[in-house]
Amino acid sequence: MAMAVAQHRESSSSGSIDKHLDSGKYVRYTAEQVEALERVYAECPKPSSLRRQQLIRECPILSNIEPKQIKVWFQNRRCREKQRKEASRLQTVNRKLTAMNKLLMEENDRLQKQVSQLVCENGYMRQQLHTTPAATTDASCDSVVTTPQQTMRDANNPAGLLSIAEETLTEFLSKATGTAVDWVQMPGMKPGPDSVGIFAISQSCSGVAARACGLVSLEPTKIAEILKDRPSWFRDCRSLEVFTMFPAGNGGTIELVYTQTYAPTTLAPARDFWTLRYTTSLENGSLVVCERSLSGSGSGPNPAAAAQFVRAETLPSGYLIRPCEGGGSIIHIVDHLNLEAWSVPEVLRPLYESSKVIAQKMTIAALRYIRQIAQETSGEVVYGLGRQPAVLRTFSQRLSRGFNDAVNGFNDDGWTVLNCDGAEDVIIAVNSTKNLSGTSNPASSLTFLGGILCAKASMLLQNVPPAVLVRFLREHRSEWADFNVDAYAAASLKAGTYAYPGMRPTRFTGSQIIMPLGHTIEHEEMLEVIRLEGHSLAQEDAFVSRDIHLLQICSGIDEHAVGACSELIFAPIDEMFPDDAPLVPSGFRIIPLDSKPGDKKDTVATNRTLDLTSGFEVSPATTQGADASSHNTRSVLTIAFQFPFDSSLQDNVAVMARQYVRSVISSVQRVAMAISPSGINPAVGAKLSPGSPEAVTLAHWICQSYSYYLGSDLLRSDSLVGDMMLKHLWHHQDAILCCSLKSLPVFIFANQAGLDMLETTLVALQDITLDKIFDESGRKALCSDFAKLMEQGFAYLPAGICMSTMGRHVSYDQAIAWKVLTGEDNNVHCLAFSFINWSFV
């Protein structure tokens, strides 16, 4: 029996043994039979495959084996494969846990050193407090005298550069693994088993600094190659050019690098860096890439090429990559910059003085990108529409880069500003040399175009959560966009289809369908295709589809996630967009401004700094009191829309673009006011809509009317009152919605399940009419039972299909409708619907 069990797990020249599940007997197979069975299993691993049965019949060597025995062999084979996969997975998890444990132990040692250093500094300060003022002065002077001064390094010869490189390496390692910087945990980023890594920001140091460490299942050389290619993962990096590279003599390399970065808004100039980058290996096998700025007159490229940039400084930063046993690497990332905040408007300085912003935009982004590549390499990531991950990632990068190019409008890219005297709220810029191709293939570039016209503006938002605003803009495009403008932008990308002025009139049906393509590992960014349904109003084209397709990236829509900004960037595409499809991106970027502690400056002074902010008036209720002050947040919204045009239509398109962007700004302002924290929130009993009772009262009416008409309780406990009743109604498993009694009923309330079913928000809910959510059969069922509903006060609707605002079908087992009576005079206030056991089809 022992020999049989041992042979049960393997195949050899003497065959194999499997236990028959029914009889408990062991069956011996010859090596030829095992080989034939393995071939069949490799081609058809699924047990119900008809192809497998055909292959078995076509194999003569398997003809003398009973079908039940073959079935048992395949079952055992599948079990062995699952066991091997599980064992391999557990080994991988164990290696990762071992490496992470090592990382945590090192982090604990570093923190202990930091505590010891703080204790020593505390003791020294106590000693100083007990000395005389004169002695204190002497001690400080001695300290100044004994502090070693940095010797100037000659950056014009290899020996001087090597000395700078070694010094940079030492300072970087002291930040990555030592106590050179007082690191504190990144707010909102708690380490744990599901965390990407450990993140920290500087508490008090010159400039802004951030640090990250984590485990990545890639080899050190591959990680270094990815991180050194900064434009591939750092969205704000415009270009990186290596001017000089030479060996360091110790197996490493020294590079002189010039880097340009984008400005996030239209209100401040971009930054550039002139740095030395040192790549070398340590004695313990670790790979290091460290970098720092080079100073001195005349350093960097020709000053004329960098006229639109402000020179920023990179303090010793870099990457420490250590290989792990069994594969993978432990990586330490340090970013330490001085972004010269003095050169930007005061209201924007938090963006340039915040270590948290640097951590979000650079440090965390780098680690996330490496983790993304590692998962794609291992095959863990699956994308839609048959696109390869690298292709979809390129689309995201091209959308982001195109939007950044439009926002910044660099002269060396061919952008020129039209008639901007500083008083205009919307800036119009033109680029007559823009190449719309995504590749270097001249055949796919639209060189016949007159150029690209961009209308852009920045504005200050008060008390508006960026994630909520971008989510609304994404889900309810019809609230701010003009379908005809989208149609013009889409048609302009096709040869010879310029139609302005005199565009064909088209009606937008209000329906948009979002088709996801892919997302990053933590879902902080999504790539999707949007289909806007339209129909021509011209009689001869009545049956011609005017659908428009947009390629779109959306990021920062999770209110609880830590992110640098929220973005919605899109570009018209062809329905079967190729990998090198031309893209002309437009969109929105909202960046939160973290106010400094104690910053209580008048918002009127802030409004004078930025354009388009006078329309945002904060009511006294939102600026007074302790609760209101907690919501007194600010953010900067940047809008940029691009339009291809023919040279003969430049003036017409410029007028249209300026008017369109102003209308978009007005729409965004209206939405922003509606979704501010002082707006709708049923959890705190706010007004649901003008003329509507408060949420607590409406919840009481809904439940009371349900019991009155149907003779049972809507909620499980009949003792719930006040806020508890509203809370239980809000979290009820069934989708509960209320609509007004008007000629065109619109929804005025929905619980959380109702909002999820319709894929909308409380603000947008009031724009949805009752007939929009039902299909044809559902509308017929409602009309047939409507008289009964109004006569007896309730009605049961059969199972059916309804439609979400995103165009998705939702099935439900049953729907109950009843009249909601007011508590005072029993007048009918609205109609309530409860959709039972709903789910997306």
N, C-alpha and C positions, 0 to 999 in steps of 0.2 A: 504493500500500500504506500509506503514512503517513497518507493521508486516511482510509482505512478503519479503521485502528487508532484514530485520533482520534475517529471517529464511533462506534466500538464501545462507548464508555463512556457515551453519552448518547442521549436521545431528543429529536427535534426535529420540526419541521414536515415535513422532508424524509424522515422515517423513521429507521431505524437499521440497522446492519450487524452480523451475528453470523457467526462462523466455524463452519462445520459440522465437527464433530469427526471424522466418518468420512472425508469426502472432502477436507477441508482447504479447501473453497471458502467464499467469503463470500456470505451470503444477505441481500438487502435487504428490509426490511419497510416498509410505508407507515406514516404517522403514525397512521392509523385502526387498523391492525392492532396497532401497538405499544400504543395506548390500550386496545384490547380485551384484549390479553394481560396488560396491567398490572391491569386490573379482575379478570381471572380469578385472577391471582397473589395479589392483595390478599385475595380471598375464600377461596382455597384454596392456601396456601403449601406444603402437604405434597405431595410428588410422587406418592404412591400414593393420593391422594384420588379416589374415584369421582365425587365432586361436581365435581371439576375437569374430568374427561372429559365430564360432562354439559354443563357450561357451554361447553366448546369446541364440542361438537356443536350447541348451540343458538345459536351465534354465526355468522351467515352469512359475515361478512367473513373468518373464519378457515378457511372450507371449502376454499379453493384452496391451502392450505399443507399440505405433507406432515406427518403426525404426528411423524416423526423430526425434522423441522426445528423443530416446536413444542417437542419435548422438549429439543432443544439450546438453544432460546431460554430456556426455564425454567432449565436448568442454568446458563447464563451469567448469568441474572438473579440466581439464588441466590448465585453466586460474587461478583457485584458487591456484593450486599447484605452478604455476609460481610466483604468487603474494607472497605466503608464502616464497618461496626460495629467491625472491628478497628482501623481508622485512628482512629475516634473514641475507642476505649478507650485506645489508645496515647497520644493527645493528652491524655486525662484523667490517665493515669498520669504522663506527663511533667510536667503542671502540678503534680500532687501532689508529685513528686520535687523539682521546683524550689522549691516552697514549703517542703518539709521541709528541703531543703539550706539555704535561707535561715534557717530556724528553728535548725538546728544551728550555723550560723555565728554567729548571735546568742548562742546558748548558750555557744559557745566563747569569744566576746569577754567574756561575763559571767564565765566561769570564769577567764580571764586577768586580769581586773580583780580578782577575788577573790584570786588568787595574788599579785598585786602588793601588795594590801592586807595579806595575811598576811606577806609579806616585810618590808614596812615595820614592821608590828607586831613581828615577830621582831627586827629591828634595834633598835627602840626598847627592847624588853625586854633585849637584850644590853647596851645602853648603860646602862640603869637598874641592871643587876647590878654594874657597875663603879663606881657612885657610892656615896657614904657613906650610911648609914641616914638621917642628918639630911636630906641632899639628897633622898633618896627621899621622905621625908615632905613636904618642901617642894613637890616636884614634884606629888605627889598632891593636896596642898592647892590648888596653882595650878590643877590640872586641874579640881578640883571648883568652884573659883571661876569659871573661865572657861567652864564648861559652861552653855549658855543654858538657862534655866528656861522651861518651858511656861507661856505666859500663859493665864489663864482666859478662856474664850470664853462670851459670853452666849448660852445656847441658847434664850432666850425671845423672840428677835426674828430676823427674816430675815437681817439683816446679820451677826449673830453666827453663825447657822447656815451662811451662805455661807463665812465665814472658817474654820469647822470643816471644811466640805466641801472647800475648797481644800487645807487642811492634810492631810486624809485622802487626797486624790488624790495629793499629793506623796509621802507615806509609802508608799502602796500601790505606786506605780510603782517606788519604790526597792527594794521587796521583789520585785516581779514581774520586773523587768529589771535591777536593780542588785545591790548587795552589802550591803544593810541587814541581811539575815539570812544566817547561815552555812549554806547549803544543802548537804546530802549526798544521794547517790542513795538512793532508796527501796529497802530490802532486798527482794530477790526480784523486782524489776521492772527487767529489763534492756532498754534501748532497742534497737530493731531494726526491720526492715522490717515485721514483723507486730505490733509493739507499738501499743497505742492512743495512747500519748504518752510524754513524758518526765516522770518523777515524782521529787520530792525532798522531804525532810523536814528540819526545823530540827535543828541539832546542839546549839546552846546559845543559847537566848533565853528571854525570859519567856513563860510560857504554852506552848501547843503550836501548831505551824505546819506546813503542808504546801503544796506548790507543784506545779502540773502545767502542761504546755504541749503542744499538739498541733494537728493539722490536721483541720478539719471541713468537709465539703462543704455548708455552709449559709451564708446571708448573715448579717452581723453583727447586724442588727436582730432577725432570727429567733432567733439564739442568745441575745441579751440577753433577749428576751421569755420564752424557755424557762427560763433560769437565774433570772430574777427570780421566777418562779412556783415557789418552793422546795418546797412540798408535793408537787408533781407528780413530783419526782425524788429528793428527800431523804426516805427512808422514816422517819427519826426526827423529821421536822418535823410537829408536830400541827396548827399553824395559823400563818398569817402575815396580819397585818392592818395596812393602811396607814392611819394616823390622820390624817396631814396631808400634802398635796403642793402644792408651789408652784414656779413657774419660778425658775431661778437667775439669770436676767438675761443669761447667756451662751449661751443655747440649750439649757441643761441643765435638769434637774429635781432638786429636793431632796424627799425623803420621810422622814417619821418612822414607823418600822416597829416593831411589837411582834410578836415571834415566840415561840412555845412549842414545845419539843421533848419527845419522849418519853424516859423513862428506860428503859434496855435490860433492867433486872432489877426485881424487887420489893423490892430491898434498899436503894435510894437514891432520893431525890426527883428529879423532872424539873427541867430547866433552862429559863429563859426569857431573852429578850434585848430590850433597848430601844435601838434603833439609829437612826442617820442614814444614809440611802442616797442616794448622789449619782450621777446618770447624766449624762454629758456626752461630747462629742466632742473629740478632739485635733486639732491642726493637720495632722497627717499622715493624717487620715481615720479613725483608730482610734476605736472606741467603748469607753468605760470605764464600768463600774458598780462603785463602791467603797462601802464600808460601815464604820462603827465605832460603838461603844457611846457613848451619852450618859450622863454621870454627873450627880450632884447630887440633892439631896433632892426627893422628889415627882415625879421623872421616871417616865414610863411610865403605864400605866393604873391604875385603882383597885387599891390593894394587896390588897383583899379578893378580887379576881378572880385574883390570882396567889399565893394563900396556900399552895398545894401545890407551888410552884416555888422553886428557888434561883436568884437572879439571877446569870447568868454574863456575861462580858465578851467583846465582839468587838473585837479590836485591828484596825487598818487592814487590810482584806481586800477582795477583789473580783475582777473579771474585766476583762482587757484583750483586746479583740477587734479584730483588724486584717484588713481585706479583702485577698484575694489576687487577682492578675491572672488572669483567666479563670474566676473564681468560687471560692467557698469562703472560709474564714477561718482565720487562725492565732489561737489563743486561749491566754491565760495565766490561770491560776486560782491565787489565793492564799487560803488559809483560816488565820487566826491567831486563836486563842481562848484565854481563860482560864476553865476550867470549874469553878473553885473546888473543887479536889479535897479540901480539908479537910473538906468536909461529908459525905463518904461513908465507909463502913467501910474500914479500912486495906487489907483484902485486895482491895477493888475499885479502889483508887487507880490502879493501872496503866492502867485504862481511861480515866481522866480526866487522866493525866499523860503519855500516849503520843502523840507526833506521828504515829506509824504508824497508830494507830487513827483519828485524824482524817482522815488521808489516805485510808484505806480506806472510811470511811463517808461522807465528804463530797466530797473533791477528786476522787478517782478515779471515784466514783459519778457526779459531775456530767459529767465528760468522757465516760464510757461512755454515759450517757443521751443526750447530744447526738449521739454517733456512732450510737446506735440509731435515733434519730429521723431522722437523715440517711439511713441505709440504708433505713428504711421508706418515706421520701419518694421515694427513687429506685427503689423496687420491688425491691430486692435481697433483702428478707426475705419468705419465704413461710411462712404458718402453716396449721395443720390445721383440719379441720372447718368450713371456710369462714368462719372468724371474721376480722374486720378486726384489724390490729395494735393500733389504739387501744382496741378493746373488750377484747382480751386483756390489754393493759397495765393497763386499768382494773380488771380482775379481780384482777391481782396486787397492785395498790395497795390495793384494798379488803380483800383477805385480810391483808396486812401491817398496815394501819391497824386493822382489827378486832382483831387479836391484840395490837397495842400498846395499844389502848384497854382491853382486858381485863387486861393486865399492870399498867398504871398505875392504872386505876380512879379517874379524876378525879371529884370531887364534882359539878362543874358538868355532867358527863355523866349524872348520876343514880345513880352507884354509891355504895352504902353497905356497910360491912363488918359481918358478923354475928358477934357474940360472939368477938372476937379480943382476947385479953388479953396477947398477946406470947409465950405459951408454945406456941401451936398451930403445928405444922409446916406445915399446909395452911391457907391463908387462903381464907375463903368470903366472896364479895361478891355483892350482888344489885343489879340495875338494873331498876326497874319502868317506866322510860320509854324503854327502848331501842327505836329504830326500825330494823327489820331490812331495810328497803327500800334498794336500791342507788340509787334515784332519789328525786326529790321527788314522785313520783306517789303520792297517798294510796291509790289503788286497789291498788297492789302492796305496800303496807306491811302488816305483820302486827300491827295495833293491838290485836287481841283477845287477844294473849298476856298471861299474867300478868307476864312479864318474862324476864330472862336471869339465870341464876346462874352464877358463875364460881368455880372452884376452882383455886388457883394456888400455886406454891411455887418456891423457888430453892435450889439445892444446889451444893456444891463437888465437882468431879471431880478426881482425881489421876491423872496419867499416862495419860490417855485422849485419843487424837486426835479432835477434834470431827468432822472430816470422815468418819472411819471409823464413828463412832457414829451420826451422822445417816444415813449411807448404809445402815447395818444397819436402823435404824428404818424407813426408807423401803421397803426390799426385803422385810422380814420383819415385817409388821404383826401377824401372828397371834402373834408372840412376846410382845407387850406389850398389845395392844388386846383389848377385849371386844366381840365382834360384836353382842351384844344392846344394849350401850350405844350403839354406833354406830347400830343400828336405831332405838333410842328417839330419839336426836338427830335422825335423818332424818325420823321420823314426826312429831315435834313441830313441824316446819316446815309441816305440812299442817293445814288447818283441821279442828278437832274430832277429832284422832287421838291425843290424850293417852292413854297406856296404862300409866302407872306409878302405883301398883303393879299387878302382874298383866299384864306384857307377854307377848305371844304367844311361846312358846318357839321359838327358831330355831336351826338348826344351821349353823355356818359351815363351808364345805367346805374352807377353807384356801387357796383359790385367789383371787389378786388379779391383775387385769389393769391394767397401766399404759398409758394412751393419751396420748401427748404432744400438747400443743396448741401450744407455742412455747417459745422460749428466747431469752435475750439473746445479743448478738453474740459474746461470749466464753464462752458456755455456763456462766456462773457462777450463773445462776438458770434454773430450768425450771418451766413451768406445765403441769400435766397433770391428766387425769381418771382417778380410780381406781375400778375396779368390783370390789366385794367380792361374791362369789357365796355365797348362802345359801338354805336351804330350810326351810320350816316343818316342825316336828315334830308339829303337830296333824294328825290323820287327815283332817279335812275339807279341810285346806289343803295336802295332801301334794304336789299338783302345781302349787302357786302359787309363782312365783318371789319370793324375798325379797332380790333383789340390791340392794346399796346403792351409790350413786355419790358420790364425794367430789371436790371441786375442790381441788387441792393445788399449792403452790409449794415447791420444794426448792432450796436454795442452799448453796454452800460444801462440796460433797462431793468436790472435787478436793483431795487432800492436798498437791499441789505448787503450787496456785494461791495467790495472795495475796488474802485476804479478811478482812473484819472479824469475821465470825461464820458459823456454820453453822445453818441453819434448816430446819424442816419444819413447815409450817402448812397446815391443811386445813379444809374445811367441807363438810357434807353438802349435796347439791344434787339437784334433780330430774333425771331422765335426759335431758330435753330442755331444759336450763337456759337461760332467756332472758337477754338482756343485763342486765336489772335484777333478776336472781334474788337473793332475800334470802340473806345469808351470815352464819353464826355461827362464826367461825374459832376453832380450837384448835390447839395444837401445842407445839413444842419450839424453844428457842433456846440454842445453846452458844457462849459467847464465850471465847476463850483469854485468859489473863492472862499477859502478859509480865513475868516476874520481873525486878526490878532487879538489876544486877550486884552480886554479894556478898550477896544476900539469902538468908540461910540460917536463917530463923526456923523454929522448930519447927512442924510441921504441926498439932500438937495445939492450939496457940494459934489457928491459922487456923480450925480446926474449931469453936472456940467462937464465932467471929464469925458463921458462917452456920448456918442450920438444915439438918437432914437430912444432915450430913456425918459423923456419928459412925459410920455404917455403912461408910465407906471406910477400911479399915485398910491401910496400905502395909507390905508385908513388908520385913524387913531387907535382903533381897537386892536390892530395888529402890531402896533409899535409901542404899546403901553402894557405894563404888567409883566409879571415874571414868566407866565406861560407864553406870551407873545414874543418876548425877547429870545426864547429858545428857538423860535422859528424864523428869526430875523436873519436869514441867509441870503447870500448874493451869488449870482452866477453870470457868466458872460456867454451870450448866444452869438455865434458867428454863422451867417448865412451866405452861401455862394451858389449862384446858378449860372450855368454855362449854356450858350446857344451857338451852334454852328450857323454861319451866314454866308451868303454870296456878297461879293464886294459891292455890288450895285444896291444892296438892301441894308447896308450897314446902319444908316441913320434910322430907318424904320425899325430895325431889330433893337437898336439901342433904346428907343422910346418905349417899345413894348417891354423890354427887359426891365427897365427902371420902374415902370408902372406895375409890372407883375410882382417884382420883389417887394415893392411897397404894399401891395395887397396881401402878399404872404405874411409880411411883418404884422399887418393889422390883424390877420387871422390868428397868428401865433400869440399876439398880445391878448386877444380875447380869450383864447384857450388858457393861457397862463394865468389870467385872473381867475378863471373858473376853477382851476385845479390847485390853487394856492391852499395852504393848510387851513385857512379860514373858510374854505369852501365846504364841499359835501363830504360827510363822513358819518354814516349811520351809527357807528359805535359810540359816538359822543352826542348823538341826538340832534344833529344839525338839520336844517331845513333841507328837504329832498328836492324841492323845486318851488318856484314862486306859487303861492297859494296852497301849498301842500302842508298837511299837519307835520309836526315833528316826528322823527323816526319812532320814538318810544310810543307815542300816541297811535301812529299808524299800525305798528306791530300789534298793539292791543286790539284795534279795530279788526285787523285781519283775523286774528285768532278767535275773537268773540263772534264774528260773523260766520266763521267756519263751523263753530260749535252750534250756532243757532240754526243754520240751514242743514247741515249734514248730521247733526246729532252725535258727534264725536269730537275729541280734542285733536287739534292739529299738532300740538306739542305733547310730549308724553306726560308731562306733569302739569296739572291744572292749577298748581299753587304758585306758578311763576308770575311775577309782577314786575313792572317797571323795566329797568335795564336788563334784568335777567331774562325776561321774556324776549326782548329784542335780541339779546345775545344768542339764545337758543334758536330763534327764528333765523338769524343771520347764518348760523352754522348748520341749519337743517339739511339733511342729505338730499331732499328733493329740491328741484329748481322752482322757486316761488317768485312770481313776477306780478306786478300790478300795473294796469294801464288805465288811462283816463277815459271818461265817457264823453268823447267828442265825435264829430263826424269822421275824423281820422284819428283813431285812438293811438296814443303814444305811451310808452312805458314811463312810469314815474318812480318805480322802485323794483329792486331785485335783491335777493339775498346772494351770498357768495356763490352758491351752486348755480343760481340763475345767471350771474355774471360770467361764470366759467362756461356755462352751456352756450351762451351767446357770444363768448369771447370778446367782451367789451368791458367798459368801466362805468361807474355810476354817472360820470359826467356825460359820456357819449350815449348812455342808455336813453336819455330823453330825446334823442334824435331818431330813435328806432320806432317805427310804427308796427302795430300788431300784425298787419297783413304781410309784412316783410319776412317774418320768421316762419310762416307756414308755407308748405308746398300747395299744389292745386287741390289735392285730396283733403289736406288739412283745412284749407279755407272753406271747402264745401261742407265738411263736417261741422265746422264752427258756425257757418251760416244756417245750416239746418237745425242746429240745437240752440241758436241764439234766442229765438222766441221762448223756448222752454226755460232757458237761463234767466231771462228777464221776468218770466211769469212766476216760476217756483223758487227762484233765487240761486239755483245751482244746476250744474249739468256735468255729466260724465262724457268725456271725449274719448273715442277709441284710440288704440295704438296707431302711431303714425310717424312721419318724418318732418322735422323742421330744419331751419337753416340758421347757422351762426353768421355773425357779421363778417367773418373771414371766408365765407363761402363753403364751409364744411357742413355735411349732413349730420344731423343728430336724430337718433331714434329714441322713442320713449314708449313704455308699455301702456301707459294710460295718462290722461290729463284730466284734472278736475278744475272746473271754473265756478266761481261763486261771487255774489255781490258783496262788497265791503260797505257796511253801514256805519255812519258816524254815531258816536256815543250819545250825542245830545238829542237829536231829533229823528234819528234813524233814517236820515236821507242817504241815498246811494252816493258814496264818495267815488268809488272806482270799482273795477273788476279785478279779481285775483285769479291767478292760474298756478296750479301745482303740477309739474311734470315729473312723473314717477318713473324711477329706474331708467334715467336717460343715459345715453352713451354716444360717443362719436362713431359713426359708421366707417 
